[in-house]
Amino acid sequence: MRTLVRTISAIALAALVALVPAAAASAKKPKAAAWAKQHDLKGAWRSKDADKDGVKNFAEFKLGTDPRKADTDKDGLKDGDEVESANDPLDADTDGDGIKDGSEHAGVVTAFDGDTITIKQFKGPAITATIDDSCGVTADDSSLDDGTVDSSESDWSDDDSGDDPTADTSTDDSSEVDLGDDTAVGCDFDEVEEGSVLTQATFETSDGETVVTGLEVA
């Protein structure tokens, strides 16, 4: 009889120990109904997107983000864009490099066939453009990234635009749009695929045609 009592007591104690972590976890995270009330979400709130950030309210509950703030961690990227680009919507600097996520992500590639690319910008409308195959290559097929200037190359380092100074006097309607910061834009075309997150991208528009002249994959 004593053996049976001891066995039952041991089982009860094990069950109690197992319940303690679960109870602690439950205490840390409020239930969905309480969370919704806390954020003034009513009715069929689970399927709605209160802050229009691309993340439904119930998904925000699971993520721990604020359903009333489109950019919970205030890093310049909406919560939905952070999720889409595999960043942490609760960490302003997901990779810990000292630069906020919003400053090192230009957009996501939504379509790419090798010649034409469509980029959904994190800040701005989607852009569709053709690929500039001459990115990083001079007229004689030599690379521009060797750090030297030969007779076939021009040194544009003193020009604030970072572009050929003679191009600024052109009479066509060309213009440039840099989706990233002010650093040099690479030519990572061979690394691009649908779903790629871009650090930055540069476009030129001339005679109604938009061409992507450089981009970097995050």
N, C-alpha and C positions, 0 to 999 in steps of 0.2 A: 504493500500500500504506500509506504514511504517513497519507494522508487517511482511509483506512478505519479505521486504528488510532485516530486522533484522534476520529473520529465515534463509535466504540464507547466510548472513554474518556469522552466528553461525556455519552453516554447513561447510562453507569454512574454518573457523578457526579451527574447529575440524579436518578436513582433513589435514590441514597444520601441526597441532601438531602431528598427527599420522605419518606423513611422516618424521618428524625430527629424531626420533630414528632410523628409517629404513635407512635414508641417512647417519647418523653417523656410523651405523654398516657397511654400504657399503663402507664408506671411510676408515674404519679400515682394512677391509679385501679386498685385490685386487681381481679383476675378474680373472677367470681361465686363460684367454689368457695372461693377463699382468703378472700373476704369472709364467706361463710357460716361457715367454720371459725372465723374471728376472733370472730364473734358467737354461736358455739356453736349453730348451726342445723344440724339433721341430717335425714336422710330426705328426704321430699318437702317440703322447706322453702320452695320457691318459691311455692307456692299457699297457704301458711299465714300467719297474722297473729299473730306471737309476742307482741306487746305490746297486741293488741286495740284498735288505734287507727283501724281502718278502712282501713289500707293494707297490702296483701299484702307479704310479705317481699321478693319479687323487685322489686316496685315501689319499696320502700324502698332497695334496692340502686341502682336507677336514679336515684332522687332524691338519694341521699347522706345520707338520714336514718338514725337509729339504730333498728333493728328491735326493740330491747329497751327503748326509751323511747317511750311514747305521745306525749309532747310534747317532741320533740327540742330545740327552741329555748327551751323553758321560758317561753312567753309566755301560757299559760293556755288555749291551743287545742290539741286533739289534732292530730296530723299529718294525719289523714284529714279533719278539719273544715277545716284550713288549705287543703288541696287543693280541697275542695268549694267553699270561699268565695274561691278565687283568691288566697290569701295564700301567702307563702313559708314553708314549714315549717322553713327554716334561718335565718330572720330574724325575731327577736322583734317587730320594728317594721317591717313590710313597707313601709308608706307613708312612713316616716321622719318622722312627726309628733310623736314623743316619747311616744306612748302605745302600750303593748304591744297586739298584735293581740287578745289575749284580753279586753282591757278595752273594746274598741270594736266587738265583734261579739256579738250575742245569739243569732242562729240563722239558719236558711235557710227560706224559704217553700217548702213542698213541695206545697201546693195552694191555689188562690185562684180563686173564681168571681165576685168582686165583692161578695158578701154574707158569705161564710164564708171564713176563712183558717186554714190549718194551718201551724204553725211548728215545725220541728225545732230545739229548743234545743241550743246547744253544751254547755250545762251544765244538764242536767235532761231530763225527758221531753217528748215532742211535745205541743203544745197546739192545740186546735181551738176557734175562737171566732168570733162574728159581729162584723161591723164596726159601729162607732158612727159613724153619719153626722153626728152633731152635733159631732164633734171640731173645736175651734177656732172654733165658732160659738155666739153667744148666742141667747137666746130671740127676739130681734128680727132674727136673721140677720146681725148685725154681727160683724166679726172681733174676736177677743180679743187679737190680736197687734199692736195699734197703740201699745202702750206707755202708754196712758192709761186712766183708770177713769171711766166715765160712770155715769149713774143706773141703767143696766140691768146693770152689771157689779159684781162684788165683788172687792175687793183681798185676795187670800189670801197675799200675799208674806210676811207675818209668821208664817204657820202652818207649822210644820216639815213637815207632811205634804204641803204643796203642794196641798192639796185644800180644798174648802169646809168650814170649821170646823163648820158646822151638820150636815154629813154624819156627823161623828164621833159625834154623839149619836143617830143613827138606830138604830132597833131591828131593822132587817133584817139579813140575814147577808152584806151586801156586804163585799168585801175587795179589795185591790189587790195586783198582783204586777208589779214592775218588773224586766224582764229585762236592763236596761242599768245605767248608772251613775246618779248622783244629779242629772244635768243634766236640763233640761226636755225632755220628749218631744214630737216633732213630730207632724204629721198627713200623712205622705207616702203616703196611700192611693192617690192617682192614679199613683204611681210604682211600685206593687207589682205584681209578676207572679211566676209560678212560677219558682223559682230565685233570687229576690232575696235578698241577704244583708242582714239587719237589724242596725243598730247597737244599737238598743234597742226595746223594746215594753212597753206598759203595759196590763194587763188588770184588769177589775173583774168580780167574780162576785157575783151576787145571785139568790136563789131558784133556785139550781142552773144558771143560765145564765151563761156566760162571754162577756164582750164585750171586744174590744180597743179601747181608748179613744185610743190614740196609738201611733205607731211611726215610726221613721226608717230610711230605706234607706241602706246604707253607700255 
